[in-house]
Amino acid sequence: MLVLSRKEGEKLRLGEEILITVVKVGADKVRLGIQAPSNLLILRDELELHDQIEAEDEERITLVFTQEINQPVVKPMRIAA
């Protein structure tokens, strides 16, 4: 991991298309401005983890189709991880 020190107003560049600016430094947080192509997905780490967990939960849920007297029944079933 590369660790850099930057002051408020200073910038750093990632490749040719991404520019990160330190907008504000507070006591317990830093505000960053990110200029990047609109097709680049930028997520806070905790959001990415939340989305990944949700997707894994959806994969664990399966629909079991059974047929009783020619009538389809849809029953959700959770598979233990």
mmCIF file of the N, C-alpha and C atoms, coordinates in Angstrom:
data_MODEL
# 
_entry.id   MODEL 
# 
loop_
_atom_site.group_PDB 
_atom_site.id 
_atom_site.type_symbol 
_atom_site.label_atom_id 
_atom_site.label_alt_id 
_atom_site.label_comp_id 
_atom_site.label_asym_id 
_atom_site.label_entity_id 
_atom_site.label_seq_id 
_atom_site.pdbx_PDB_ins_code 
_atom_site.Cartn_x 
_atom_site.Cartn_y 
_atom_site.Cartn_z 
_atom_site.occupancy 
_atom_site.B_iso_or_equiv 
_atom_site.pdbx_formal_charge 
_atom_site.auth_seq_id 
_atom_site.auth_comp_id 
_atom_site.auth_asym_id 
_atom_site.auth_atom_id 
_atom_site.pdbx_PDB_model_num 
ATOM 1   N N  . MET A 1 1  ? 0.843   -1.170  0.000   1.00 0.00 ? 1  MET A N  1 
ATOM 2   C CA . MET A 1 1  ? 0.000   0.000   0.000   1.00 0.00 ? 1  MET A CA 1 
ATOM 3   C C  . MET A 1 1  ? 0.892   1.237   0.000   1.00 0.00 ? 1  MET A C  1 
ATOM 4   N N  . LEU A 1 2  ? 0.585   2.163   -0.868  1.00 0.00 ? 2  LEU A N  1 
ATOM 5   C CA . LEU A 1 2  ? 1.285   3.442   -0.913  1.00 0.00 ? 2  LEU A CA 1 
ATOM 6   C C  . LEU A 1 2  ? 0.574   4.409   0.031   1.00 0.00 ? 2  LEU A C  1 
ATOM 7   N N  . VAL A 1 3  ? 1.311   5.023   0.936   1.00 0.00 ? 3  VAL A N  1 
ATOM 8   C CA . VAL A 1 3  ? 0.740   5.984   1.880   1.00 0.00 ? 3  VAL A CA 1 
ATOM 9   C C  . VAL A 1 3  ? 1.346   7.343   1.579   1.00 0.00 ? 3  VAL A C  1 
ATOM 10  N N  . LEU A 1 4  ? 0.491   8.335   1.336   1.00 0.00 ? 4  LEU A N  1 
ATOM 11  C CA . LEU A 1 4  ? 0.940   9.687   1.004   1.00 0.00 ? 4  LEU A CA 1 
ATOM 12  C C  . LEU A 1 4  ? 0.413   10.679  2.018   1.00 0.00 ? 4  LEU A C  1 
ATOM 13  N N  . SER A 1 5  ? 1.154   11.738  2.230   1.00 0.00 ? 5  SER A N  1 
ATOM 14  C CA . SER A 1 5  ? 0.693   12.850  3.057   1.00 0.00 ? 5  SER A CA 1 
ATOM 15  C C  . SER A 1 5  ? 0.330   13.995  2.131   1.00 0.00 ? 5  SER A C  1 
ATOM 16  N N  . ARG A 1 6  ? -0.835  14.551  2.318   1.00 0.00 ? 6  ARG A N  1 
ATOM 17  C CA . ARG A 1 6  ? -1.288  15.686  1.515   1.00 0.00 ? 6  ARG A CA 1 
ATOM 18  C C  . ARG A 1 6  ? -1.932  16.694  2.447   1.00 0.00 ? 6  ARG A C  1 
ATOM 19  N N  . LYS A 1 7  ? -1.816  17.957  2.113   1.00 0.00 ? 7  LYS A N  1 
ATOM 20  C CA . LYS A 1 7  ? -2.466  19.023  2.869   1.00 0.00 ? 7  LYS A CA 1 
ATOM 21  C C  . LYS A 1 7  ? -3.730  19.449  2.144   1.00 0.00 ? 7  LYS A C  1 
ATOM 22  N N  . GLU A 1 8  ? -4.571  20.166  2.859   1.00 0.00 ? 8  GLU A N  1 
ATOM 23  C CA . GLU A 1 8  ? -5.795  20.696  2.267   1.00 0.00 ? 8  GLU A CA 1 
ATOM 24  C C  . GLU A 1 8  ? -5.471  21.464  0.992   1.00 0.00 ? 8  GLU A C  1 
ATOM 25  N N  . GLY A 1 9  ? -6.220  21.184  -0.065  1.00 0.00 ? 9  GLY A N  1 
ATOM 26  C CA . GLY A 1 9  ? -6.023  21.852  -1.344  1.00 0.00 ? 9  GLY A CA 1 
ATOM 27  C C  . GLY A 1 9  ? -5.037  21.147  -2.269  1.00 0.00 ? 9  GLY A C  1 
ATOM 28  N N  . GLU A 1 10 ? -4.243  20.235  -1.732  1.00 0.00 ? 10 GLU A N  1 
ATOM 29  C CA . GLU A 1 10 ? -3.286  19.510  -2.568  1.00 0.00 ? 10 GLU A CA 1 
ATOM 30  C C  . GLU A 1 10 ? -3.982  18.376  -3.312  1.00 0.00 ? 10 GLU A C  1 
ATOM 31  N N  . LYS A 1 11 ? -3.355  17.950  -4.397  1.00 0.00 ? 11 LYS A N  1 
ATOM 32  C CA . LYS A 1 11 ? -3.968  16.959  -5.280  1.00 0.00 ? 11 LYS A CA 1 
ATOM 33  C C  . LYS A 1 11 ? -3.015  15.816  -5.539  1.00 0.00 ? 11 LYS A C  1 
ATOM 34  N N  . LEU A 1 12 ? -3.577  14.718  -5.989  1.00 0.00 ? 12 LEU A N  1 
ATOM 35  C CA . LEU A 1 12 ? -2.767  13.631  -6.512  1.00 0.00 ? 12 LEU A CA 1 
ATOM 36  C C  . LEU A 1 12 ? -3.495  13.030  -7.700  1.00 0.00 ? 12 LEU A C  1 
ATOM 37  N N  . ARG A 1 13 ? -2.727  12.497  -8.607  1.00 0.00 ? 13 ARG A N  1 
ATOM 38  C CA . ARG A 1 13 ? -3.276  11.985  -9.862  1.00 0.00 ? 13 ARG A CA 1 
ATOM 39  C C  . ARG A 1 13 ? -3.049  10.482  -9.935  1.00 0.00 ? 13 ARG A C  1 
ATOM 40  N N  . LEU A 1 14 ? -4.096  9.768   -10.366 1.00 0.00 ? 14 LEU A N  1 
ATOM 41  C CA . LEU A 1 14 ? -4.004  8.329   -10.616 1.00 0.00 ? 14 LEU A CA 1 
ATOM 42  C C  . LEU A 1 14 ? -4.150  8.131   -12.114 1.00 0.00 ? 14 LEU A C  1 
ATOM 43  N N  . GLY A 1 15 ? -3.087  7.745   -12.757 1.00 0.00 ? 15 GLY A N  1 
ATOM 44  C CA . GLY A 1 15 ? -3.122  7.620   -14.209 1.00 0.00 ? 15 GLY A CA 1 
ATOM 45  C C  . GLY A 1 15 ? -3.348  8.980   -14.844 1.00 0.00 ? 15 GLY A C  1 
ATOM 46  N N  . GLU A 1 16 ? -3.933  8.982   -16.028 1.00 0.00 ? 16 GLU A N  1 
ATOM 47  C CA . GLU A 1 16 ? -4.164  10.232  -16.757 1.00 0.00 ? 16 GLU A CA 1 
ATOM 48  C C  . GLU A 1 16 ? -5.546  10.820  -16.519 1.00 0.00 ? 16 GLU A C  1 
ATOM 49  N N  . GLU A 1 17 ? -6.489  10.005  -16.026 1.00 0.00 ? 17 GLU A N  1 
ATOM 50  C CA . GLU A 1 17 ? -7.882  10.452  -15.991 1.00 0.00 ? 17 GLU A CA 1 
ATOM 51  C C  . GLU A 1 17 ? -8.455  10.693  -14.604 1.00 0.00 ? 17 GLU A C  1 
ATOM 52  N N  . ILE A 1 18 ? -7.736  10.351  -13.551 1.00 0.00 ? 18 ILE A N  1 
ATOM 53  C CA . ILE A 1 18 ? -8.299  10.465  -12.203 1.00 0.00 ? 18 ILE A CA 1 
ATOM 54  C C  . ILE A 1 18 ? -7.492  11.472  -11.390 1.00 0.00 ? 18 ILE A C  1 
ATOM 55  N N  . LEU A 1 19 ? -8.199  12.463  -10.835 1.00 0.00 ? 19 LEU A N  1 
ATOM 56  C CA . LEU A 1 19 ? -7.576  13.495  -10.016 1.00 0.00 ? 19 LEU A CA 1 
ATOM 57  C C  . LEU A 1 19 ? -8.292  13.529  -8.669  1.00 0.00 ? 19 LEU A C  1 
ATOM 58  N N  . ILE A 1 20 ? -7.525  13.389  -7.595  1.00 0.00 ? 20 ILE A N  1 
ATOM 59  C CA . ILE A 1 20 ? -8.081  13.412  -6.242  1.00 0.00 ? 20 ILE A CA 1 
ATOM 60  C C  . ILE A 1 20 ? -7.568  14.660  -5.545  1.00 0.00 ? 20 ILE A C  1 
ATOM 61  N N  . THR A 1 21 ? -8.498  15.436  -4.975  1.00 0.00 ? 21 THR A N  1 
ATOM 62  C CA . THR A 1 21 ? -8.156  16.675  -4.283  1.00 0.00 ? 21 THR A CA 1 
ATOM 63  C C  . THR A 1 21 ? -8.544  16.554  -2.816  1.00 0.00 ? 21 THR A C  1 
ATOM 64  N N  . VAL A 1 22 ? -7.651  16.945  -1.916  1.00 0.00 ? 22 VAL A N  1 
ATOM 65  C CA . VAL A 1 22 ? -7.979  17.004  -0.494  1.00 0.00 ? 22 VAL A CA 1 
ATOM 66  C C  . VAL A 1 22 ? -8.756  18.303  -0.300  1.00 0.00 ? 22 VAL A C  1 
ATOM 67  N N  . VAL A 1 23 ? -10.059 18.181  -0.113  1.00 0.00 ? 23 VAL A N  1 
ATOM 68  C CA . VAL A 1 23 ? -10.929 19.351  -0.015  1.00 0.00 ? 23 VAL A CA 1 
ATOM 69  C C  . VAL A 1 23 ? -10.879 19.955  1.380   1.00 0.00 ? 23 VAL A C  1 
ATOM 70  N N  . LYS A 1 24 ? -10.966 19.100  2.405   1.00 0.00 ? 24 LYS A N  1 
ATOM 71  C CA . LYS A 1 24 ? -10.982 19.609  3.778   1.00 0.00 ? 24 LYS A CA 1 
ATOM 72  C C  . LYS A 1 24 ? -10.430 18.547  4.717   1.00 0.00 ? 24 LYS A C  1 
ATOM 73  N N  . VAL A 1 25 ? -9.659  18.992  5.699   1.00 0.00 ? 25 VAL A N  1 
ATOM 74  C CA . VAL A 1 25 ? -9.133  18.099  6.722   1.00 0.00 ? 25 VAL A CA 1 
ATOM 75  C C  . VAL A 1 25 ? -9.729  18.532  8.047   1.00 0.00 ? 25 VAL A C  1 
ATOM 76  N N  . GLY A 1 26 ? -10.440 17.616  8.699   1.00 0.00 ? 26 GLY A N  1 
ATOM 77  C CA . GLY A 1 26 ? -11.041 17.903  10.000  1.00 0.00 ? 26 GLY A CA 1 
ATOM 78  C C  . GLY A 1 26 ? -10.348 17.101  11.085  1.00 0.00 ? 26 GLY A C  1 
ATOM 79  N N  . ALA A 1 27 ? -10.899 17.168  12.284  1.00 0.00 ? 27 ALA A N  1 
ATOM 80  C CA . ALA A 1 27 ? -10.306 16.457  13.417  1.00 0.00 ? 27 ALA A CA 1 
ATOM 81  C C  . ALA A 1 27 ? -10.342 14.946  13.235  1.00 0.00 ? 27 ALA A C  1 
ATOM 82  N N  . ASP A 1 28 ? -11.446 14.441  12.674  1.00 0.00 ? 28 ASP A N  1 
ATOM 83  C CA . ASP A 1 28 ? -11.569 12.989  12.563  1.00 0.00 ? 28 ASP A CA 1 
ATOM 84  C C  . ASP A 1 28 ? -11.939 12.501  11.168  1.00 0.00 ? 28 ASP A C  1 
ATOM 85  N N  . LYS A 1 29 ? -11.917 13.387  10.179  1.00 0.00 ? 29 LYS A N  1 
ATOM 86  C CA . LYS A 1 29 ? -12.185 12.929  8.814   1.00 0.00 ? 29 LYS A CA 1 
ATOM 87  C C  . LYS A 1 29 ? -11.565 13.847  7.782   1.00 0.00 ? 29 LYS A C  1 
ATOM 88  N N  . VAL A 1 30 ? -11.419 13.306  6.601   1.00 0.00 ? 30 VAL A N  1 
ATOM 89  C CA . VAL A 1 30 ? -10.853 14.033  5.467   1.00 0.00 ? 30 VAL A CA 1 
ATOM 90  C C  . VAL A 1 30 ? -11.886 14.017  4.353   1.00 0.00 ? 30 VAL A C  1 
ATOM 91  N N  . ARG A 1 31 ? -12.136 15.154  3.733   1.00 0.00 ? 31 ARG A N  1 
ATOM 92  C CA . ARG A 1 31 ? -13.052 15.212  2.585   1.00 0.00 ? 31 ARG A CA 1 
ATOM 93  C C  . ARG A 1 31 ? -12.217 15.233  1.319   1.00 0.00 ? 31 ARG A C  1 
ATOM 94  N N  . LEU A 1 32 ? -12.551 14.324  0.411   1.00 0.00 ? 32 LEU A N  1 
ATOM 95  C CA . LEU A 1 32 ? -11.825 14.211  -0.846  1.00 0.00 ? 32 LEU A CA 1 
ATOM 96  C C  . LEU A 1 32 ? -12.746 14.540  -2.003  1.00 0.00 ? 32 LEU A C  1 
ATOM 97  N N  . GLY A 1 33 ? -12.205 15.217  -2.991  1.00 0.00 ? 33 GLY A N  1 
ATOM 98  C CA . GLY A 1 33 ? -12.912 15.437  -4.249  1.00 0.00 ? 33 GLY A CA 1 
ATOM 99  C C  . GLY A 1 33 ? -12.279 14.540  -5.297  1.00 0.00 ? 33 GLY A C  1 
ATOM 100 N N  . ILE A 1 34 ? -13.105 13.851  -6.056  1.00 0.00 ? 34 ILE A N  1 
ATOM 101 C CA . ILE A 1 34 ? -12.580 12.916  -7.055  1.00 0.00 ? 34 ILE A CA 1 
ATOM 102 C C  . ILE A 1 34 ? -13.122 13.287  -8.424  1.00 0.00 ? 34 ILE A C  1 
ATOM 103 N N  . GLN A 1 35 ? -12.213 13.574  -9.341  1.00 0.00 ? 35 GLN A N  1 
ATOM 104 C CA . GLN A 1 35 ? -12.584 13.804  -10.738 1.00 0.00 ? 35 GLN A CA 1 
ATOM 105 C C  . GLN A 1 35 ? -12.160 12.565  -11.504 1.00 0.00 ? 35 GLN A C  1 
ATOM 106 N N  . ALA A 1 36 ? -13.151 11.903  -12.118 1.00 0.00 ? 36 ALA A N  1 
ATOM 107 C CA . ALA A 1 36 ? -12.874 10.663  -12.841 1.00 0.00 ? 36 ALA A CA 1 
ATOM 108 C C  . ALA A 1 36 ? -13.892 10.514  -13.962 1.00 0.00 ? 36 ALA A C  1 
ATOM 109 N N  . PRO A 1 37 ? -13.600 9.678   -14.942 1.00 0.00 ? 37 PRO A N  1 
ATOM 110 C CA . PRO A 1 37 ? -14.567 9.439   -16.017 1.00 0.00 ? 37 PRO A CA 1 
ATOM 111 C C  . PRO A 1 37 ? -15.887 8.918   -15.439 1.00 0.00 ? 37 PRO A C  1 
ATOM 112 N N  . SER A 1 38 ? -16.987 9.305   -16.056 1.00 0.00 ? 38 SER A N  1 
ATOM 113 C CA . SER A 1 38 ? -18.306 8.932   -15.535 1.00 0.00 ? 38 SER A CA 1 
ATOM 114 C C  . SER A 1 38 ? -18.567 7.428   -15.603 1.00 0.00 ? 38 SER A C  1 
ATOM 115 N N  . ASN A 1 39 ? -17.828 6.711   -16.422 1.00 0.00 ? 39 ASN A N  1 
ATOM 116 C CA . ASN A 1 39 ? -18.045 5.263   -16.507 1.00 0.00 ? 39 ASN A CA 1 
ATOM 117 C C  . ASN A 1 39 ? -17.278 4.494   -15.429 1.00 0.00 ? 39 ASN A C  1 
ATOM 118 N N  . LEU A 1 40 ? -16.530 5.194   -14.586 1.00 0.00 ? 40 LEU A N  1 
ATOM 119 C CA . LEU A 1 40 ? -15.774 4.564   -13.512 1.00 0.00 ? 40 LEU A CA 1 
ATOM 120 C C  . LEU A 1 40 ? -16.622 4.562   -12.245 1.00 0.00 ? 40 LEU A C  1 
ATOM 121 N N  . LEU A 1 41 ? -16.889 3.381   -11.706 1.00 0.00 ? 41 LEU A N  1 
ATOM 122 C CA . LEU A 1 41 ? -17.675 3.254   -10.485 1.00 0.00 ? 41 LEU A CA 1 
ATOM 123 C C  . LEU A 1 41 ? -16.774 3.538   -9.288  1.00 0.00 ? 41 LEU A C  1 
ATOM 124 N N  . ILE A 1 42 ? -17.186 4.494   -8.449  1.00 0.00 ? 42 ILE A N  1 
ATOM 125 C CA . ILE A 1 42 ? -16.426 4.846   -7.252  1.00 0.00 ? 42 ILE A CA 1 
ATOM 126 C C  . ILE A 1 42 ? -17.349 4.644   -6.059  1.00 0.00 ? 42 ILE A C  1 
ATOM 127 N N  . LEU A 1 43 ? -16.972 3.740   -5.158  1.00 0.00 ? 43 LEU A N  1 
ATOM 128 C CA . LEU A 1 43 ? -17.775 3.443   -3.974  1.00 0.00 ? 43 LEU A CA 1 
ATOM 129 C C  . LEU A 1 43 ? -16.913 3.532   -2.724  1.00 0.00 ? 43 LEU A C  1 
ATOM 130 N N  . ARG A 1 44 ? -17.532 3.981   -1.634  1.00 0.00 ? 44 ARG A N  1 
ATOM 131 C CA . ARG A 1 44 ? -16.858 3.860   -0.346  1.00 0.00 ? 44 ARG A CA 1 
ATOM 132 C C  . ARG A 1 44 ? -16.738 2.372   -0.046  1.00 0.00 ? 44 ARG A C  1 
ATOM 133 N N  . ASP A 1 45 ? -15.685 1.981   0.611   1.00 0.00 ? 45 ASP A N  1 
ATOM 134 C CA . ASP A 1 45 ? -15.418 0.567   0.864   1.00 0.00 ? 45 ASP A CA 1 
ATOM 135 C C  . ASP A 1 45 ? -16.576 -0.118  1.577   1.00 0.00 ? 45 ASP A C  1 
ATOM 136 N N  . GLU A 1 46 ? -17.178 0.542   2.579   1.00 0.00 ? 46 GLU A N  1 
ATOM 137 C CA . GLU A 1 46 ? -18.262 -0.102  3.326   1.00 0.00 ? 46 GLU A CA 1 
ATOM 138 C C  . GLU A 1 46 ? -19.493 -0.327  2.454   1.00 0.00 ? 46 GLU A C  1 
ATOM 139 N N  . LEU A 1 47 ? -19.710 0.501   1.441   1.00 0.00 ? 47 LEU A N  1 
ATOM 140 C CA . LEU A 1 47 ? -20.836 0.280   0.531   1.00 0.00 ? 47 LEU A CA 1 
ATOM 141 C C  . LEU A 1 47 ? -20.571 -0.905  -0.371  1.00 0.00 ? 47 LEU A C  1 
ATOM 142 N N  . GLU A 1 48 ? -19.347 -1.036  -0.834  1.00 0.00 ? 48 GLU A N  1 
ATOM 143 C CA . GLU A 1 48 ? -18.998 -2.167  -1.693  1.00 0.00 ? 48 GLU A CA 1 
ATOM 144 C C  . GLU A 1 48 ? -19.182 -3.473  -0.928  1.00 0.00 ? 48 GLU A C  1 
ATOM 145 N N  . LEU A 1 49 ? -18.752 -3.515  0.312   1.00 0.00 ? 49 LEU A N  1 
ATOM 146 C CA . LEU A 1 49 ? -18.897 -4.706  1.133   1.00 0.00 ? 49 LEU A CA 1 
ATOM 147 C C  . LEU A 1 49 ? -20.371 -5.027  1.343   1.00 0.00 ? 49 LEU A C  1 
ATOM 148 N N  . HIS A 1 50 ? -21.186 -4.010  1.635   1.00 0.00 ? 50 HIS A N  1 
ATOM 149 C CA . HIS A 1 50 ? -22.626 -4.205  1.835   1.00 0.00 ? 50 HIS A CA 1 
ATOM 150 C C  . HIS A 1 50 ? -23.264 -4.776  0.584   1.00 0.00 ? 50 HIS A C  1 
ATOM 151 N N  . ASP A 1 51 ? -22.941 -4.231  -0.586  1.00 0.00 ? 51 ASP A N  1 
ATOM 152 C CA . ASP A 1 51 ? -23.491 -4.728  -1.847  1.00 0.00 ? 51 ASP A CA 1 
ATOM 153 C C  . ASP A 1 51 ? -23.047 -6.158  -2.114  1.00 0.00 ? 51 ASP A C  1 
ATOM 154 N N  . GLN A 1 52 ? -21.801 -6.477  -1.773  1.00 0.00 ? 52 GLN A N  1 
ATOM 155 C CA . GLN A 1 52 ? -21.281 -7.823  -1.993  1.00 0.00 ? 52 GLN A CA 1 
ATOM 156 C C  . GLN A 1 52 ? -22.012 -8.823  -1.094  1.00 0.00 ? 52 GLN A C  1 
ATOM 157 N N  . ILE A 1 53 ? -22.240 -8.467  0.156   1.00 0.00 ? 53 ILE A N  1 
ATOM 158 C CA . ILE A 1 53 ? -22.955 -9.349  1.083   1.00 0.00 ? 53 ILE A CA 1 
ATOM 159 C C  . ILE A 1 53 ? -24.378 -9.577  0.597   1.00 0.00 ? 53 ILE A C  1 
ATOM 160 N N  . GLU A 1 54 ? -25.034 -8.504  0.141   1.00 0.00 ? 54 GLU A N  1 
ATOM 161 C CA . GLU A 1 54 ? -26.393 -8.627  -0.391  1.00 0.00 ? 54 GLU A CA 1 
ATOM 162 C C  . GLU A 1 54 ? -26.433 -9.585  -1.572  1.00 0.00 ? 54 GLU A C  1 
ATOM 163 N N  . ALA A 1 55 ? -25.481 -9.460  -2.481  1.00 0.00 ? 55 ALA A N  1 
ATOM 164 C CA . ALA A 1 55 ? -25.438 -10.320 -3.664  1.00 0.00 ? 55 ALA A CA 1 
ATOM 165 C C  . ALA A 1 55 ? -25.209 -11.773 -3.259  1.00 0.00 ? 55 ALA A C  1 
ATOM 166 N N  . GLU A 1 56 ? -24.348 -12.005 -2.270  1.00 0.00 ? 56 GLU A N  1 
ATOM 167 C CA . GLU A 1 56 ? -24.103 -13.368 -1.809  1.00 0.00 ? 56 GLU A CA 1 
ATOM 168 C C  . GLU A 1 56 ? -25.351 -13.954 -1.166  1.00 0.00 ? 56 GLU A C  1 
ATOM 169 N N  . ASP A 1 57 ? -26.091 -13.137 -0.406  1.00 0.00 ? 57 ASP A N  1 
ATOM 170 C CA . ASP A 1 57 ? -27.340 -13.607 0.196   1.00 0.00 ? 57 ASP A CA 1 
ATOM 171 C C  . ASP A 1 57 ? -28.343 -13.999 -0.876  1.00 0.00 ? 57 ASP A C  1 
ATOM 172 N N  . GLU A 1 58 ? -28.435 -13.196 -1.932  1.00 0.00 ? 58 GLU A N  1 
ATOM 173 C CA . GLU A 1 58 ? -29.359 -13.513 -3.013  1.00 0.00 ? 58 GLU A CA 1 
ATOM 174 C C  . GLU A 1 58 ? -28.989 -14.829 -3.686  1.00 0.00 ? 58 GLU A C  1 
ATOM 175 N N  . GLU A 1 59 ? -27.694 -15.104 -3.797  1.00 0.00 ? 59 GLU A N  1 
ATOM 176 C CA . GLU A 1 59 ? -27.253 -16.358 -4.403  1.00 0.00 ? 59 GLU A CA 1 
ATOM 177 C C  . GLU A 1 59 ? -27.613 -17.547 -3.525  1.00 0.00 ? 59 GLU A C  1 
ATOM 178 N N  . ARG A 1 60 ? -27.638 -17.343 -2.206  1.00 0.00 ? 60 ARG A N  1 
ATOM 179 C CA . ARG A 1 60 ? -27.948 -18.435 -1.286  1.00 0.00 ? 60 ARG A CA 1 
ATOM 180 C C  . ARG A 1 60 ? -29.440 -18.778 -1.277  1.00 0.00 ? 60 ARG A C  1 
ATOM 181 N N  . ILE A 1 61 ? -30.253 -17.827 -1.687  1.00 0.00 ? 61 ILE A N  1 
ATOM 182 C CA . ILE A 1 61 ? -31.694 -18.068 -1.697  1.00 0.00 ? 61 ILE A CA 1 
ATOM 183 C C  . ILE A 1 61 ? -32.056 -18.699 -3.036  1.00 0.00 ? 61 ILE A C  1 
ATOM 184 N N  . THR A 1 62 ? -32.689 -19.812 -2.982  1.00 0.00 ? 62 THR A N  1 
ATOM 185 C CA . THR A 1 62 ? -33.096 -20.471 -4.221  1.00 0.00 ? 62 THR A CA 1 
ATOM 186 C C  . THR A 1 62 ? -34.601 -20.655 -4.217  1.00 0.00 ? 62 THR A C  1 
ATOM 187 N N  . LEU A 1 63 ? -35.144 -20.751 -5.398  1.00 0.00 ? 63 LEU A N  1 
ATOM 188 C CA . LEU A 1 63 ? -36.568 -21.033 -5.518  1.00 0.00 ? 63 LEU A CA 1 
ATOM 189 C C  . LEU A 1 63 ? -36.727 -22.498 -5.870  1.00 0.00 ? 63 LEU A C  1 
ATOM 190 N N  . VAL A 1 64 ? -37.530 -23.157 -5.112  1.00 0.00 ? 64 VAL A N  1 
ATOM 191 C CA . VAL A 1 64 ? -37.779 -24.565 -5.354  1.00 0.00 ? 64 VAL A CA 1 
ATOM 192 C C  . VAL A 1 64 ? -39.173 -24.681 -5.949  1.00 0.00 ? 64 VAL A C  1 
ATOM 193 N N  . PHE A 1 65 ? -39.215 -25.231 -7.136  1.00 0.00 ? 65 PHE A N  1 
ATOM 194 C CA . PHE A 1 65 ? -40.491 -25.392 -7.811  1.00 0.00 ? 65 PHE A CA 1 
ATOM 195 C C  . PHE A 1 65 ? -40.953 -26.838 -7.655  1.00 0.00 ? 65 PHE A C  1 
ATOM 196 N N  . THR A 1 66 ? -42.115 -26.981 -7.133  1.00 0.00 ? 66 THR A N  1 
ATOM 197 C CA . THR A 1 66 ? -42.707 -28.313 -7.070  1.00 0.00 ? 66 THR A CA 1 
ATOM 198 C C  . THR A 1 66 ? -44.064 -28.244 -7.737  1.00 0.00 ? 66 THR A C  1 
ATOM 199 N N  . GLN A 1 67 ? -44.515 -29.351 -8.153  1.00 0.00 ? 67 GLN A N  1 
ATOM 200 C CA . GLN A 1 67 ? -45.799 -29.362 -8.837  1.00 0.00 ? 67 GLN A CA 1 
ATOM 201 C C  . GLN A 1 67 ? -46.714 -30.361 -8.141  1.00 0.00 ? 67 GLN A C  1 
ATOM 202 N N  . GLU A 1 68 ? -47.792 -29.849 -7.653  1.00 0.00 ? 68 GLU A N  1 
ATOM 203 C CA . GLU A 1 68 ? -48.783 -30.691 -7.006  1.00 0.00 ? 68 GLU A CA 1 
ATOM 204 C C  . GLU A 1 68 ? -50.106 -30.506 -7.732  1.00 0.00 ? 68 GLU A C  1 
ATOM 205 N N  . ILE A 1 69 ? -50.625 -31.571 -8.210  1.00 0.00 ? 69 ILE A N  1 
ATOM 206 C CA . ILE A 1 69 ? -51.894 -31.573 -8.931  1.00 0.00 ? 69 ILE A CA 1 
ATOM 207 C C  . ILE A 1 69 ? -51.892 -30.500 -10.024 1.00 0.00 ? 69 ILE A C  1 
ATOM 208 N N  . ASN A 1 70 ? -50.853 -30.491 -10.825 1.00 0.00 ? 70 ASN A N  1 
ATOM 209 C CA . ASN A 1 70 ? -50.708 -29.584 -11.968 1.00 0.00 ? 70 ASN A CA 1 
ATOM 210 C C  . ASN A 1 70 ? -50.726 -28.100 -11.593 1.00 0.00 ? 70 ASN A C  1 
ATOM 211 N N  . GLN A 1 71 ? -50.489 -27.771 -10.342 1.00 0.00 ? 71 GLN A N  1 
ATOM 212 C CA . GLN A 1 71 ? -50.418 -26.368 -9.933  1.00 0.00 ? 71 GLN A CA 1 
ATOM 213 C C  . GLN A 1 71 ? -49.009 -26.097 -9.409  1.00 0.00 ? 71 GLN A C  1 
ATOM 214 N N  . PRO A 1 72 ? -48.275 -25.197 -10.063 1.00 0.00 ? 72 PRO A N  1 
ATOM 215 C CA . PRO A 1 72 ? -46.915 -24.906 -9.593  1.00 0.00 ? 72 PRO A CA 1 
ATOM 216 C C  . PRO A 1 72 ? -46.943 -24.159 -8.261  1.00 0.00 ? 72 PRO A C  1 
ATOM 217 N N  . VAL A 1 73 ? -46.063 -24.565 -7.405  1.00 0.00 ? 73 VAL A N  1 
ATOM 218 C CA . VAL A 1 73 ? -45.926 -23.910 -6.111  1.00 0.00 ? 73 VAL A CA 1 
ATOM 219 C C  . VAL A 1 73 ? -44.507 -23.354 -6.034  1.00 0.00 ? 73 VAL A C  1 
ATOM 220 N N  . VAL A 1 74 ? -44.378 -22.101 -5.655  1.00 0.00 ? 74 VAL A N  1 
ATOM 221 C CA . VAL A 1 74 ? -43.065 -21.479 -5.507  1.00 0.00 ? 74 VAL A CA 1 
ATOM 222 C C  . VAL A 1 74 ? -42.807 -21.329 -4.021  1.00 0.00 ? 74 VAL A C  1 
ATOM 223 N N  . LYS A 1 75 ? -41.710 -21.902 -3.591  1.00 0.00 ? 75 LYS A N  1 
ATOM 224 C CA . LYS A 1 75 ? -41.399 -21.881 -2.170  1.00 0.00 ? 75 LYS A CA 1 
ATOM 225 C C  . LYS A 1 75 ? -39.959 -21.399 -1.979  1.00 0.00 ? 75 LYS A C  1 
ATOM 226 N N  . PRO A 1 76 ? -39.737 -20.245 -1.298  1.00 0.00 ? 76 PRO A N  1 
ATOM 227 C CA . PRO A 1 76 ? -38.366 -19.792 -1.061  1.00 0.00 ? 76 PRO A CA 1 
ATOM 228 C C  . PRO A 1 76 ? -37.692 -20.687 -0.025  1.00 0.00 ? 76 PRO A C  1 
ATOM 229 N N  . MET A 1 77 ? -36.429 -20.966 -0.254  1.00 0.00 ? 77 MET A N  1 
ATOM 230 C CA . MET A 1 77 ? -35.684 -21.809 0.663   1.00 0.00 ? 77 MET A CA 1 
ATOM 231 C C  . MET A 1 77 ? -34.305 -21.203 0.869   1.00 0.00 ? 77 MET A C  1 
ATOM 232 N N  . ARG A 1 78 ? -33.885 -21.065 2.111   1.00 0.00 ? 78 ARG A N  1 
ATOM 233 C CA . ARG A 1 78 ? -32.572 -20.497 2.433   1.00 0.00 ? 78 ARG A CA 1 
ATOM 234 C C  . ARG A 1 78 ? -31.589 -21.643 2.652   1.00 0.00 ? 78 ARG A C  1 
ATOM 235 N N  . ILE A 1 79 ? -30.452 -21.543 2.000   1.00 0.00 ? 79 ILE A N  1 
ATOM 236 C CA . ILE A 1 79 ? -29.408 -22.554 2.130   1.00 0.00 ? 79 ILE A CA 1 
ATOM 237 C C  . ILE A 1 79 ? -28.412 -22.076 3.171   1.00 0.00 ? 79 ILE A C  1 
ATOM 238 N N  . ALA A 1 80 ? -28.086 -22.934 4.115   1.00 0.00 ? 80 ALA A N  1 
ATOM 239 C CA . ALA A 1 80 ? -27.128 -22.558 5.165   1.00 0.00 ? 80 ALA A CA 1 
ATOM 240 C C  . ALA A 1 80 ? -25.754 -22.333 4.560   1.00 0.00 ? 80 ALA A C  1 
ATOM 241 N N  . ALA A 1 81 ? -25.088 -21.260 5.017   1.00 0.00 ? 81 ALA A N  1 
ATOM 242 C CA . ALA A 1 81 ? -23.751 -20.934 4.486   1.00 0.00 ? 81 ALA A CA 1 
ATOM 243 C C  . ALA A 1 81 ? -22.688 -21.722 5.180   1.00 0.00 ? 81 ALA A C  1 
# 
